[in-house]
Amino acid sequence: MKLMLQIGVIFLICLVGEGISSILPIAFPGSVIAMILLFILLLTKVLRPDHIKEKSDFLAKNMAFFFIPAGVSIIKYYDVISKSILPLLIVCIITTILTFAVTAYTVTFIMRFLQKGETNNE
């Protein structure tokens, strides 16, 4: 029963995110709004991590399963995608490198920031 309640909480947040997305004057993904809502609820402690822990652990462990429909769609529309495969590959390679670089610099910055905070507290 606890798992069903956790699923209900997550679906409710997703539903609210989709609702907000539908009334916005600009196109904005409901899933992103739902993640922002979930973050705010966790940050304000309205929702505690143990309220959704089992379900979120399940989703994280089985994440690869949820990419199957996207992979099938790529295969299904290969004839459309193949016409612009080179630009797509270039974009994928560049964005992957940029993501790695930004992540590395962010982690380095946060580590230095935390180390400065520790030395100032001593």
N, C-alpha and C positions, 0 to 999 in steps of 0.2 A: 504494500500500500504506500510505503514511503517513496518508492521509486515513481509511482503514478503521480504523487503530489509534486515531486520534483519536475517531472515532465510537464505537468500542468503549469507550474510556475514559469518554466522556460517558454512554453507555448503562449502563455498569456503575455509575456514580455515581447515575444515576436509579433503577436497580434496587435499590441499597442504600437509597436514600431511601424508595422504596415499601415495601421490607421493614421498615424501621424504623417507618414509618407504620402498617403492618398490625399490629405488635405493641404499639403504644402504647395505653394504656387510654383515651385521649381521641382524638377525631377531629382529625387534623392532616394537611394535604396533603403527600403524598410529594414533590411537586415543590419545595415550600419547603424541606423537609428536605434534598433533594438540592442545592439552591442553597447552603444553609448548609454542607453537607459540602464542596462545591466551594470555597467561600470559605475554609474551614479548611485544606483541602489546599493551596490556593495560598498562604495566609498562612504556613503552616509549611514551605513550599517542598518538600513531598512531591511536589507536582505543579507543574511549571513552566508558565508561560503558553505557551511554544513547543510544549508537549505537545498543546495543544488550539487553537492559534491559527487554523489554516486552517479548521477546522470551525466555530469560534465566529464567525469573520469571515463565513463562508457563511451561518450562521443569522442574524446581524445584518443582512446585506444583503438577505435574503429574508424578513424578519420579517413583512411585510404579507401574504405568501402564507399564513402560518399562522393568520391571523385570518379567512380565508374560511369555514371551518366554523362559527365563531361567528356570523358575519354571516348565513349560510344558516339557522342555527337560529333566529335572531331573526325572519327572514322566515317560516320554517316555522311558528312558534308565535305569529305576530302577533295572532291572535284572542285568545289568552290574555293576551298582553302589553298589548294595546290597552285592556283593561279597567282597567289601572292605569298608564297611560302618564304621567299628570300627576305622581304621586308618584315614578315612576322618573326623569322628567326633572328634577324638583326635586333629588332625591338626586344625580344626575349633575352638575348645575350646582354645587351646594354642595360636593361632594367635589372637583370640579375646581378651584374657587376656593381651597379649603383646601389642596389639594396644591400649587398655585402659590405660595400664601403661605408655607407651611412650607418649601418648597424655596428661595424667595427669602431667607427669614430664616436658613436653614441655611447657604446660600452666603455671605451677609453675615457671619455669625458666624465661619465658617471663615476667610474672608479677613482679618477683623480679628485673629483668633487667630494666623494665620500672620504677619501684619505685626508683631504684638507680639513674636513669637518672633524675627523678623529684627532688630528694634531692640534686643532684649536681648542678642543674640549679637554685636552690633557694639561 
